Amino acid sequence: MNVGDTIPEWSVAITPTLIVSTAIATRDFQDVHHDRDLAQGHGSKDIFMNILTSTGLVERFVTDWAGGDTDVRGIAIRLGAPAYPSDTLTFSGTVSAIEDGVAVIEVKGAVSLGDHVVGTVRVSA
Amino acid sequence: MAEAERIKAFGEAAEREARDPVNQPTINNWVEAMGNTNPRWQGGEAPPSMAQVWTMYGLGGRPPADDPLHAMMKVLTDAGYTAVLGTNCEQTYERTLKVGEQVRVTTALDSVVGPKTTGMGVGYFVTSRNTWYVDAPDGQREVVARMLFRVLKFVPRVSTDGDSA
């Protein structure tokens, strides 16, 4: 791993199944992540991906590239556009720094409405 | 906001146990849903970002009365800031959790900033800190993960039936 390395883009089809199965697997039972009627009642267009899943997919994006033995030290994300069903979530990333055995990877996950998630992942280098 | 100072003074509060110890079936559900095929998560370790999963309330759980984030959210809800949106989540991991470990979490209110005019409406940014612990064999508690979590608690610009109900 070197500073400037770019992680190949990875696109995930956002299906209701992905949103619901990951919400339940992260033990997040908020209705906006599994019940469209209630989500719309709260003013949302549809159900949407929960934050624990955004974090988990960022983790997967980086470790699928860096290798399964990579130790993840931290994931810091800022949330933007919601990830709704029928959209696509496309991740991109670049290694921005390596210091004291820790690499900092800048990551972005974009949907059609804009950036769903922007942040950094720190991993053992 | 005076209420924020009062609740910040709770410090690191509302310590509670995960419902279950770190376990393989819950890890399996998570890796299947995420499509994470790393063999490491079949060998006795849990994925780092699952740290928060173990202490989620689940369907039946409710925050304890002394939970600082819950208390602050209630103050703002009662003041008319009814809507909530997660804006930042910063997790750090000291190590991976191991199958069989029992995790505990504490919550502290870090800051309340506002009122601010945002694209979503007028609201307060509420930042909390969680710390996850495991009891070490020597009886000391070991920090295994930390999280800074920020939400915008706001007055929706356009009220909907669901929000006003």
Interface residues (C-beta under 8 A of the other chain):
Chain A: L18 S21 T22 I24 A25 T26 R27 D28 F29 L38 Q40 G41 H42 G43 I51 L52 T53 S54 T55 G56 L57 V58 E59 R60 T63 D64 G68 D69 D71 V72 R73 G74 I75 A76 I77 R78 L79 R122
Chain B: T26 N29 W30 E32 A33 M34 G35 N36 N38 P39 R40 P47 P48 S49 M50 Q52 V53 M56 Y57 G58 L59 A83 L85 G86 T87 N88 C89 E90 Q91 T92 Y93 T96 P156 V158 T160 D161 G162 D163 A165
